[in-house]
Amino acid sequence: MAHSFSGKRIWAGTLLLLTGLFYLLYNFNALPFVVPSYVFSWQMAVILTGVYFLYKSFFKGMLVIAIGTYFILPLTGIMQPVDIEKIWPALLILLGVIILFGSGFKKKNKKNTTDMKTSVNEELFEITTIMGGDSRQLSSYDFKGGKITAIMGGVELDMTNCYLSKEGCIIDLSVVMGGVSLKISREWNIQSEITPIMSGIEDEDQYSDNVHIDPAATIILRGSVVMGGIEIKRA
């Protein structure tokens, strides 16, 4: 059977392949050059995550790369560590840029051209939190999923008042040094297609005796989690 590959899958697969090949050659001392120690740091993991995000959103990808670059530069000796007390105004500038341009990053649903909004009554949602937190309770009779971006922040999402769409429900997650808590109905099935990097997905109640999973009620989780975690709570 022939396989068709989307641009997103090719981008993610190629990045993981090249990264894995590089580290494999390093482990066997097969690289023809010396590799600095900071290449294997968490800062480099953040930069690689930003490279992956570039395909989905140039703005968000560059933002993550900039964060990783800032923290890795002192390790290279190019610059000295900067006192956070001196650069905190830059955080205000960054926040202003996010507010000004973030509203332009709405996506259309391919089937009904409905904008993804943060309203609690929409079929689709979009949540972005950077160095902060967001807690919401959604309500929908045709819930199709949405998108969560959490960079050094946390998101709590209660979906127990939602009815999953017959067309399917997909939640796309981009998490860097953050956490996402999803509260769902007890019988819902979670299908994870997430790429975890030094991260984990916790669903302790999935195999409890009083939980009976309905395969027809499935939420697909996609995206990547870097140095973060996804927690599933069942009610």
Summary of the structure (lengths in Angstrom):
residues: 235
radius of gyration: 19.6
end to end distance: 40.4
largest distance: 58.8
contacts: 645
relative contact order: 0.11
helix: 35%
strand: 36%
